[in-house]
Amino acid sequence: MELGLMSFADMQPESLSGNGISAHQRLKDLMEEIKLADELGLDVFGLGEHHRPDYAVSSPEVILGAAAAITKNIKLTSAVTVLSSDDPVRVFQNFSTVDLLSGGRAEIMAGRGSFIESFPLFGYDLQDYDELFTEKLDLLLNLNKSTKVSWQGKHRASINNLGVYPRPYQKSIPVWIAAGGTPVSAVRAATLGLPLMLAIIGGRPEQFVPFINLYKETFAKTGKDLSQLQLGVNNHFYVSENSHQAADEFYPHYAEVMSRIGRERGWPPLSREQYEYLRSPKGALMVGSVQEVVDKILYEHELFGNTRFLAQASVGNVPHKLIMHSIELFGTKVVPVIRKEIKV
């Protein structure tokens, strides 16, 4: 099973409008995190795309291009590319460039996004939310198959036998579908024969078993070989020397970001009681000792049979030194155990 990290590069919003000091420091820290992940022999590093003051990355491919120059082996993927509000031609060109810089380590994780700021920012109507993603994914997949493309759509100008360059180092760029549990996402990914990445950010992982089964069953019904199926899951993650230390170090930062997002969406603030429930053996939050997070990763693998696990290792404004320590423990203590137990 592939084991890796992902980040949204959470940051403290700038105290002065237009001042980029916080983002500058967060990106410097982020590059250290990616470099450490590569040095520890992790398989994948993913970066999210956001257009908000509390995240430092709006263009994952720019950061991944920089990461390509300071890493050797780790796969570099978006997590996610908000394809609905982007131009698939530019997405393909940008990731082809990352692929060339990295010698064939680029991937695209395409999703509709959990926030909506990019839609008005780039002039798209939220009423077209689903239609935009379906159409643009179709174009992206066509671009990935052949150099010259003819394509017609509703929300983007048509392309008539035009070449799109540069081409990637790999024969084609791996494209994953990222989902939060919506059945249509499982069916879409399976029908297209694409790998699926599921974000588990709340509740209990077992709740997602029907969703994963739908993906697998649809994949099989289309006549595809189930042995070729690729499935990933990601969870919010933090590991420290012991359970209580991990819980206490992570809680204030996690509660702040979840409560802040909750205010926007009408959720109540996250209490310590709810946090501890999420940390419980069958909860979604992977925060605890090395053994606790090992047990949870193995538990999810037992539920889903996933071939990839990504730890979202920097949720909220956790101090950089603590993030680096958590990554170090993940790479040196957690990953070797998982690799010994699971060979996929």
PETA-V940939 format. One record per residue. RES is the residue in one small letter. PHI is phi in whole degrees, -180 to 180 (* if undefined). OMEGA is omega in degrees with one decimal (none if undefined). Layout:
BEGIN
RES/PHI/OMEGA, RES/PHI/OMEGA
END
This chain:
BEGIN
m/*/176.4, e/-74/-178.5, l/-128/-177.1, g/-157/-176.8, l/-126/169.1, m/-143/-177.4, s/-148/169.4, f/-100/-177.0, a/53/175.9, d/-54/179.7, m/-151/173.1, q/-77/179.0, p/-54/-178.3, e/-58/179.4, s/-73/175.4, l/-116/-179.2, s/-58/178.0, g/86/178.9, n/-88/-173.7, g/-96/-175.4, i/-65/-178.9, s/-63/179.8, a/-65/178.4, h/-58/-179.2, q/-68/-179.0, r/-64/179.5, l/-71/173.9, k/-61/178.2, d/-64/-179.1, l/-60/179.5, m/-63/175.8, e/-66/179.1, e/-65/-179.9, i/-65/180.0, k/-62/178.4, l/-63/179.0, a/-59/178.3, d/-66/-179.5, e/-63/179.4, l/-81/177.9, g/82/176.4, l/-71/-171.2, d/-87/-169.9, v/-144/166.5, f/-131/-179.0, g/-117/178.8, l/-125/177.7, g/-82/176.0, e/-113/176.6, h/-141/-179.0, h/-130/-174.7, r/-134/-178.0, p/-72/-177.2, d/-98/175.3, y/-136/-172.7, a/-93/-173.9, v/-114/172.3, s/-106/-179.8, s/-133/-176.5, p/-54/-175.4, e/-65/176.7, v/-67/179.4, i/-67/-179.9, l/-66/175.4, g/-64/176.4, a/-66/179.7, a/-65/179.5, a/-59/-176.5, a/-79/-177.0, i/-116/177.9, t/-123/-176.1, k/-120/-169.6, n/-126/-169.9, i/-70/174.8, k/-71/-175.2, l/-121/-173.8, t/-132/168.1, s/-78/-178.6, a/-157/18.4, v/-129/162.9, t/-89/179.9, v/-80/-170.7, l/-66/-176.5, s/-59/-176.4, s/-110/179.3, d/-121/176.3, d/-98/-177.4, p/-57/178.4, v/-64/179.7, r/-69/176.4, v/-59/-179.2, f/-63/-179.6, q/-62/-178.6, n/-64/-179.5, f/-76/171.5, s/-62/178.6, t/-66/175.2, v/-60/-179.2, d/-64/177.7, l/-66/179.9, l/-64/-174.9, s/-95/-178.1, g/71/174.6, g/94/-178.1, r/-115/-176.7, a/-87/172.4, e/-139/174.1, i/-120/171.1, m/-109/-173.8, a/-95/178.4, g/-151/179.6, r/-90/175.7, g/90/179.7, s/-93/174.7, f/-120/-172.3, i/-115/-175.2, e/-58/-175.4, s/-69/-176.0, f/-68/175.8, p/-66/-178.8, l/-61/-177.9, f/-106/170.9, g/82/178.9, y/-110/-178.3, d/-93/179.7, l/-63/177.1, q/-66/179.3, d/-99/-172.6, y/-47/-177.0, d/-74/-177.4, e/-65/179.0, l/-61/-177.4, f/-66/-178.9, t/-60/-177.4, e/-68/-176.0, k/-73/174.7, l/-63/178.2, d/-59/178.9, l/-65/179.8, l/-58/-179.5, l/-66/176.3, n/-66/177.9, l/-61/-177.5, n/-74/-175.9, k/-87/-173.3, s/-146/-176.8, t/-67/179.3, k/-102/-172.3, v/-132/167.3, s/-119/-172.1, w/-155/176.1, q/-130/178.2, g/-146/-178.0, k/-97/-171.1, h/-104/177.2, r/-141/178.8, a/-59/-180.0, s/-69/177.0, i/-122/-176.7, n/-118/175.0, n/52/179.3, l/-109/176.8, g/-87/178.9, v/-121/-173.1, y/-133/1.0, p/-80/173.8, r/-84/-177.5, p/-72/175.2, y/-65/174.7, q/-74/176.0, k/-59/173.8, s/-152/-179.0, i/-84/175.2, p/-59/179.0, v/-119/176.4, w/-106/169.8, i/-101/177.1, a/-100/-175.3, a/-145/177.6, g/-111/177.6, g/120/178.6, t/-76/-176.5, p/-55/-178.8, v/-60/178.6, s/-69/178.3, a/-64/-179.6, v/-66/-180.0, r/-61/-178.1, a/-61/-178.0, a/-67/-179.3, t/-63/179.7, l/-84/-179.1, g/72/-177.5, l/-101/173.7, p/-63/-177.5, l/-121/174.9, m/-117/-179.1, l/-106/175.3, a/-92/178.4, i/-112/-173.1, i/-115/178.6, g/-167/177.4, g/71/-177.1, r/-124/-179.2, p/-52/-177.4, e/-61/177.7, q/-62/-175.1, f/-94/179.8, v/-59/177.6, p/-61/178.0, f/-63/179.6, i/-67/177.8, n/-63/177.0, l/-61/178.2, y/-61/-177.8, k/-67/-178.9, e/-66/178.9, t/-67/177.9, f/-58/-178.9, a/-68/-178.1, k/-66/179.6, t/-81/177.0, g/88/-179.2, k/-84/-178.7, d/-78/-178.0, l/-62/179.0, s/-69/179.0, q/-93/-177.2, l/-67/175.6, q/-118/-175.7, l/-138/179.1, g/-121/172.1, v/-133/173.0, n/-136/-179.5, n/-135/167.9, h/-65/-163.7, f/-147/170.3, y/-162/-178.8, v/-127/176.3, s/-141/-173.1, e/-61/177.4, n/-145/-172.8, s/-61/-176.9, h/-66/178.9, q/-64/178.6, a/-60/-178.1, a/-62/-177.1, d/-71/179.8, e/-69/-172.8, f/-87/-169.8, y/-55/-174.9, p/-60/-179.5, h/-74/179.7, y/-68/-179.9, a/-63/-179.5, e/-64/-176.2, v/-71/-179.7, m/-69/178.2, s/-71/178.2, r/-65/177.2, i/-66/178.8, g/-60/178.4, r/-62/179.1, e/-70/-172.1, r/-110/176.4, g/82/177.0, w/-92/173.6, p/-74/177.2, p/-60/179.0, l/-77/178.5, s/-91/176.7, r/-63/178.7, e/-64/177.5, q/-64/178.4, y/-59/-179.9, e/-67/175.3, y/-63/179.4, l/-65/178.3, r/-80/-177.3, s/-61/-171.8, p/-51/-179.4, k/-113/175.1, g/-89/-172.7, a/-81/-172.1, l/-89/-179.2, m/-94/-180.0, v/-130/-179.2, g/166/177.9, s/-76/176.9, v/-55/-177.2, q/-64/179.9, e/-64/-179.0, v/-74/172.7, v/-58/-178.8, d/-61/-178.3, k/-71/177.3, i/-63/178.3, l/-67/178.0, y/-62/179.4, e/-66/177.6, h/-64/176.7, e/-64/179.5, l/-70/-166.6, f/-111/-172.5, g/66/-176.2, n/-69/-179.2, t/-103/178.9, r/-147/171.8, f/-130/176.0, l/-117/177.0, a/-92/174.8, q/-83/-162.4, a/-97/179.6, s/-145/-178.9, v/-98/-176.3, g/81/-175.6, n/-90/175.8, v/-67/178.7, p/-53/-175.3, h/-55/-177.6, k/-64/177.3, l/-74/176.1, i/-61/-178.9, m/-62/178.8, h/-67/178.2, s/-64/177.7, i/-63/179.7, e/-61/178.2, l/-65/177.8, f/-60/-176.2, g/-72/-174.7, t/-98/-175.0, k/-114/-175.8, v/-83/-173.5, v/-59/179.7, p/-59/179.0, v/-68/-179.7, i/-62/180.0, r/-64/177.7, k/-71/-176.5, e/-79/-174.3, i/-126/174.1, k/-127/-177.4, v/-121/none
END
